[in-house]
Amino acid sequence: MKSSYIILGSMLFLFLSACTNSNTEASLSNETMTNFPTTVKTVVYSEVQFIHLDKNQLVNEADAIVKGRVLSQEVQKNFEGFPVTDTTIQVQTVFKGEAGETVEVRVDGGETDDMILVLDEDYIPKFEMDEEVIVFLSADKGDRPDKNDFGYYVVGQSQGNFSLKDNLQNDSIENNAKTLEFDLNNFQEEINQAASIN
């Protein structure tokens, strides 16, 4: 019986010591942390609807098809308050349609001061700074209130986004969705042929 009091007393002492130490550490942490701003961000996970397109659909739904280099990226909020990433691409070659010296492409997702929007990486277009890409672009933005804030969407999400950095060793180029390939040596001919089938 005496040993159980000793064990209980020892456990109580350890518990109170732990509480005292954690309170001291907490108060030190709070004093130290007052110099750092604390920001709470909402993290939103969203699914992407993905309709598989064949080459003809991809080409014919595109208002412009361009090859270019990624110049810049900027994350901002769309009209609903969700993060979007606007990527500016310097145009090197136009395969279809008309495009200026640069095009601005909007992709859902990104991180702002108060929110992170995460989408399935397999389905959304991805761009890296200075990367060379071929993109199939749609100017159809519907009746969105922010439709004048950017130039294009990528047709078929990642299906219309082709990175040249991983495809330069081959004669063919595969889209980021890994669903379509084009022959790099005959790319313009393939585009023209698909456009004529419409």
C-alpha positions as CSV (number, residue, x, y, z in Angstrom):
1,M,0.0,0.0,0.0
2,K,2.8,2.4,0.9
3,S,4.5,1.6,-2.5
4,S,1.3,2.5,-4.4
5,Y,1.3,5.9,-2.6
6,I,4.9,6.5,-3.6
7,I,4.2,5.5,-7.2
8,L,1.1,7.7,-7.3
9,G,3.0,10.6,-5.7
10,S,5.8,10.2,-8.2
11,M,3.4,10.2,-11.1
12,L,1.7,13.3,-9.8
13,F,5.0,15.1,-9.4
14,L,6.0,14.1,-13.0
15,F,2.7,15.3,-14.3
16,L,2.9,18.7,-12.5
17,S,6.5,19.0,-13.7
18,A,5.5,18.3,-17.3
19,C,2.7,20.8,-17.0
20,T,5.0,23.5,-15.6
21,N,7.6,22.8,-18.3
22,S,5.1,22.9,-21.1
23,N,3.5,26.1,-19.8
24,T,7.0,27.7,-19.6
25,E,7.8,26.5,-23.1
26,A,4.4,27.7,-24.3
27,S,4.9,31.1,-22.8
28,L,8.4,31.3,-24.3
29,S,6.9,30.2,-27.7
30,N,4.2,32.8,-27.5
31,E,6.7,35.6,-26.6
32,T,9.0,34.5,-29.4
33,M,6.1,34.1,-32.0
34,T,4.7,37.6,-31.4
35,N,7.3,38.9,-33.8
36,F,6.0,36.6,-36.6
37,P,2.8,37.2,-38.4
38,T,0.3,34.3,-38.3
39,T,-1.8,33.7,-41.3
40,V,-4.5,31.1,-41.5
41,K,-5.1,29.8,-45.1
42,T,-8.1,27.9,-46.3
43,V,-7.1,24.8,-48.3
44,V,-9.6,23.7,-50.9
45,Y,-9.4,20.4,-52.8
46,S,-11.3,20.3,-56.0
47,E,-11.9,17.6,-58.6
48,V,-11.4,18.2,-62.3
49,Q,-13.9,17.0,-64.8
50,F,-11.9,15.4,-67.6
51,I,-13.5,14.6,-71.0
52,H,-11.1,12.6,-73.2
53,L,-10.5,14.3,-76.6
54,D,-9.1,12.8,-79.7
55,K,-6.6,14.7,-81.9
56,N,-9.4,16.0,-84.2
57,Q,-11.4,17.3,-81.3
58,L,-8.4,18.9,-79.7
59,V,-7.4,20.7,-82.9
60,N,-10.9,21.8,-83.8
61,E,-11.8,23.1,-80.3
62,A,-8.6,25.2,-80.3
63,D,-8.9,28.9,-81.4
64,A,-5.1,29.0,-81.4
65,I,-2.2,26.5,-81.3
66,V,1.2,28.0,-80.4
67,K,4.7,27.0,-79.5
68,G,6.4,29.3,-77.0
69,R,8.4,29.9,-73.8
70,V,6.9,30.5,-70.4
71,L,7.8,34.0,-69.3
72,S,5.9,34.6,-66.1
73,Q,3.2,33.3,-63.8
74,E,1.0,35.2,-61.4
75,V,-1.6,33.9,-58.9
76,Q,-4.7,36.0,-58.3
77,K,-8.3,35.5,-57.4
78,N,-11.0,34.8,-59.9
79,F,-14.5,36.4,-59.7
80,E,-15.6,33.7,-57.3
81,G,-12.6,34.4,-54.9
82,F,-10.7,31.2,-55.8
83,P,-7.0,31.2,-56.7
84,V,-6.1,31.0,-60.4
85,T,-2.7,31.1,-62.1
86,D,-2.2,33.2,-65.1
87,T,0.8,32.2,-67.2
88,T,2.3,34.4,-69.9
89,I,3.9,32.6,-72.8
90,Q,6.1,34.3,-75.4
91,V,4.9,33.0,-78.8
92,Q,7.6,31.6,-81.1
93,T,5.4,29.8,-83.7
94,V,1.7,29.9,-84.5
95,F,0.3,26.6,-85.9
96,K,-3.4,27.6,-86.0
97,G,-5.4,30.8,-85.5
98,E,-3.9,34.2,-84.5
99,A,-1.8,35.1,-81.5
100,G,0.1,38.2,-80.5
101,E,3.7,38.2,-79.3
102,T,2.5,36.8,-76.0
103,V,-0.5,34.9,-74.8
104,E,-1.9,34.8,-71.3
105,V,-3.3,31.4,-70.2
106,R,-5.4,30.9,-67.1
107,V,-5.4,27.7,-65.1
108,D,-7.5,27.1,-62.0
109,G,-5.4,26.6,-58.8
110,G,-2.6,28.3,-56.9
111,E,-2.0,30.0,-53.6
112,T,-3.0,33.5,-52.5
113,D,-2.6,35.2,-49.1
114,D,-5.6,33.5,-47.7
115,M,-6.3,30.4,-49.8
116,I,-4.7,27.4,-51.5
117,L,-6.7,25.7,-54.3
118,V,-5.4,22.2,-55.0
119,L,-6.6,20.3,-58.1
120,D,-5.7,16.9,-59.4
121,E,-2.2,17.4,-60.9
122,D,-2.7,14.7,-63.6
123,Y,-5.5,16.7,-65.2
124,I,-4.6,20.4,-65.0
125,P,-2.1,22.1,-67.3
126,K,1.3,22.7,-65.6
127,F,3.9,25.3,-66.7
128,E,7.4,26.0,-65.4
129,M,9.4,29.1,-65.9
130,D,11.5,29.2,-69.1
131,E,9.9,26.0,-70.3
132,E,9.1,25.5,-74.0
133,V,5.6,24.4,-74.6
134,I,3.0,23.7,-77.3
135,V,-0.5,24.7,-76.2
136,F,-3.9,24.3,-77.7
137,L,-5.8,27.4,-76.6
138,S,-9.5,28.3,-76.3
139,A,-10.7,31.9,-76.2
140,D,-14.2,30.8,-75.2
141,K,-14.7,32.1,-71.7
142,G,-18.5,32.3,-71.7
143,D,-20.2,35.1,-69.7
144,R,-17.8,35.2,-66.8
145,P,-17.5,38.6,-65.2
146,D,-13.6,38.3,-65.3
147,K,-13.4,37.2,-69.0
148,N,-11.4,40.3,-69.9
149,D,-8.8,39.6,-67.3
150,F,-7.0,36.9,-69.3
151,G,-6.7,35.6,-72.8
152,Y,-7.1,31.8,-73.0
153,Y,-7.8,28.5,-71.4
154,V,-6.0,25.3,-72.4
155,V,-8.3,23.0,-74.4
156,G,-9.0,19.8,-72.6
157,Q,-7.0,20.8,-69.6
158,S,-3.7,18.9,-69.6
159,Q,-4.6,17.2,-72.9
160,G,-3.9,20.5,-74.7
161,N,-0.6,21.1,-72.9
162,F,2.6,19.7,-74.4
163,S,6.0,20.3,-72.6
164,L,9.0,20.2,-75.0
165,K,11.5,19.6,-72.2
166,D,10.7,15.9,-71.8
167,N,10.0,15.3,-75.5
168,L,13.1,16.8,-77.2
169,Q,14.9,13.5,-77.6
170,N,12.0,12.0,-79.6
171,D,10.4,12.6,-83.0
172,S,7.0,12.7,-81.3
173,I,5.5,14.8,-78.6
174,E,3.1,13.6,-75.9
175,N,0.7,15.8,-74.0
176,N,1.0,16.2,-70.2
177,A,-2.1,13.9,-69.8
178,K,-0.2,11.1,-71.6
179,T,-3.3,10.5,-73.8
180,L,-2.2,12.0,-77.2
181,E,0.9,12.1,-79.4
182,F,1.9,14.2,-82.4
183,D,4.8,13.8,-84.8
184,L,7.1,16.7,-84.2
185,N,8.5,16.5,-87.7
186,N,5.1,16.7,-89.3
187,F,3.2,18.7,-86.6
188,Q,1.8,21.4,-88.9
189,E,0.6,18.7,-91.4
190,E,-1.2,16.8,-88.5
191,I,-2.8,20.0,-87.4
192,N,-3.9,20.9,-90.9
193,Q,-5.3,17.4,-91.5
194,A,-7.2,17.3,-88.3
195,A,-8.6,20.8,-89.0
196,S,-9.8,19.7,-92.4
197,I,-11.8,16.8,-90.9
198,N,-14.1,19.1,-89.0
